[in-house]
Structure formats: C-alpha cells, structure tokens
Amino acid sequence: MAAEKYNARDCEFEIEDKLNPGTWTAFRTAEGGSGEGGINTFSKSREYEATDTTTFGSDGDAETQNMQIGKSLTLEGFRLKDPSTGALDPAMSLAELQSERKGNDSLCGFRFAAPGDSTWEVWQATVQLGDEGGGNNDKVSWSAVFTRSGSATTAAKA
C-alpha cells in the first residue's frame, strides 16, 4: 500500500506517572470513549547545533557537521477541569505536577504514536507549561512542551 496522509487528531500521546512508574495516562485528543478531548494541536520541533569544519581546503565553501540534535513536542488545546470536583483532566494534572519538579526529578516518561503504529516512540523528557488563558468568549487554553533528554527508545503498543 502506498504511503498516505493521516489525521493529526488520531495521533496518541501519553505521560508516565512519576510516582507510579509504568503507569501511563493518555492525553485526550478526540471525542470518543474517554469523553471530550482537550488537545487539539501538536507540533514536534527539532533544534540542531552544528560545528564549523571549514578549512583552507574548502575553497571558500562553508562546511559544517551536526553535533547535537534536540527534540521537543508541544501539546496545545483546552484546559479540562471537572466543574463539580475541581479535578483537572488526569494527563494534564500529571503534566502540571511534573512541570514543578527540578533536577533529576524533572524527568518523566512521555510517549506518542501515529495512527497504525505498532510501537510508541518513548522519551525521557522535561515538561514546561505554556501560557494559559482566554478572552471573554473563549474556553481556557492549555499547553505543555515536552523536551527530550537523551535518545528516544521504542516500546510495543498493547
């Protein structure tokens, strides 16, 4: 079968509970069995650090080599909160708790997959919250940036 476009809304994202290793909680991305989805946008970014390897023998043409690659993934959408209990959506709550941790404790598991993938891409990552708010006729926004630390691994999807 030829490669084809796929829906961003069908991608999956999960955060690992730092206090219960191996317990993963899904960010809700679309309506379905888990209820109203909060995440409606994601973007994966790359940052490169290169070194200049130009010599006299380069004959005036610049030469470089990538020395470091950084990756991050941003989730954005609506902040979900239970109006009767005040409890945040479970995945958003874990991300907000994780964003307050420092040092070695600031790393947590984060994984994601595209539709049809049989494996997760798994990161150890830090979490940094983005802006939150809205105007008179808006729902409150929410965002978090997951920045990979070290190399990615994979894990089979159940």
C-alpha positions in Angstrom: 0.0 0.0 0.0 1.3 3.5 -0.8 2.0 6.0 1.9 -0.9 8.4 2.6 -1.8 11.4 4.7 -3.1 10.7 8.2 -5.1 12.8 10.7 -3.3 14.7 13.4 -6.3 14.2 15.7 -5.7 10.4 15.5 -2.2 10.6 17.0 -1.8 9.4 20.6 0.2 11.0 23.5 0.7 9.6 27.0 2.6 10.7 30.1 4.0 8.4 32.7 3.1 8.9 36.3 6.4 9.7 38.1 5.1 8.3 41.3 3.8 5.1 39.7 6.4 4.0 37.1 4.9 2.0 34.2 1.5 3.7 34.6 0.7 5.7 31.5 -2.1 8.2 31.2 -3.4 9.4 27.8 -4.0 13.0 26.8 -7.5 13.1 25.3 -7.3 14.2 21.7 -10.7 13.5 20.2 -14.2 12.7 21.3 -14.8 9.1 22.0 -14.9 6.6 24.8 -12.8 8.9 27.0 -15.1 11.9 26.6 -14.4 15.4 25.4 -10.9 15.9 24.0 -8.8 18.8 25.2 -5.7 18.6 23.0 -6.4 19.9 19.5 -2.9 20.8 18.2 0.6 19.3 18.4 3.9 20.2 16.9 7.2 18.3 17.0 10.3 20.6 16.8 14.0 19.9 16.2 16.9 22.1 17.2 20.4 21.5 15.8 23.8 22.5 17.0 26.4 22.3 14.3 30.2 22.9 14.2 32.1 24.7 11.5 34.5 22.3 9.8 35.6 24.7 7.1 39.3 24.6 6.2 41.6 26.4 3.7 40.9 23.3 1.5 37.2 24.1 1.5 37.9 26.6 -1.3 35.6 29.3 0.3 32.6 26.9 0.7 31.3 26.6 4.2 31.4 23.1 5.7 29.5 22.0 8.8 28.6 18.9 10.8 25.6 18.4 13.1 26.9 17.8 16.6 23.7 17.8 18.6 20.1 17.3 17.9 17.4 18.3 20.4 13.7 17.5 20.0 10.6 18.7 21.7 6.9 18.1 21.3 4.2 20.7 22.1 0.6 19.8 23.0 -2.0 22.6 22.9 -5.7 22.7 23.4 -8.3 23.4 26.1 -7.8 23.1 29.8 -10.2 20.4 31.1 -11.5 20.6 34.7 -14.3 18.8 36.4 -16.8 21.6 37.4 -18.1 19.7 40.4 -14.8 18.5 42.0 -12.3 20.9 40.5 -10.1 18.0 39.4 -8.1 18.5 36.3 -8.0 16.0 33.4 -5.7 13.2 34.7 -3.0 13.7 32.0 -3.0 17.5 32.3 -2.7 17.1 36.0 0.3 14.8 35.7 2.0 17.3 33.3 1.3 20.2 35.6 2.7 18.3 38.6 5.8 17.3 36.6 6.4 20.8 35.4 7.1 21.8 39.0 9.8 19.2 39.6 13.5 20.1 39.4 16.9 18.4 38.8 16.9 14.6 38.2 13.3 14.6 39.4 12.2 16.8 36.5 12.5 13.9 34.0 9.4 11.7 33.2 8.3 9.3 30.6 6.4 10.6 27.5 5.4 8.6 24.5 3.5 9.1 21.3 2.4 7.3 18.2 0.8 8.0 14.8 -2.3 6.1 13.7 -1.4 2.5 12.7 1.9 2.5 14.5 2.6 -0.8 16.4 5.2 0.9 18.6 5.4 4.0 20.8 8.3 6.5 20.5 9.3 6.9 24.1 11.2 9.8 25.6 12.6 10.7 28.9 11.5 14.4 29.0 11.1 17.5 31.0 7.7 19.3 31.0 7.3 23.1 30.7 3.9 24.6 30.7 2.9 27.3 28.2 0.5 30.2 28.5 -3.0 29.6 29.8 -5.9 31.9 29.4 -8.5 33.2 27.1 -10.8 36.2 26.3 -14.4 37.0 27.0 -15.9 34.4 24.7 -13.1 31.8 24.8 -12.6 28.5 26.6 -9.4 28.5 28.7 -6.3 27.3 26.7 -3.6 24.9 27.9 -0.2 23.9 26.5 2.8 22.0 27.6 6.2 21.4 25.9 7.9 18.0 26.4 11.7 18.3 25.7 13.5 15.0 25.1 16.5 14.2 27.3 18.9 11.7 25.7 17.9 9.3 22.9 14.5 8.1 22.1 13.5 4.4 22.6 10.5 2.4 21.4 8.0 0.2 23.1 5.4 -2.2 21.7 1.8 -0.9 21.8 -0.5 -3.2 23.7 
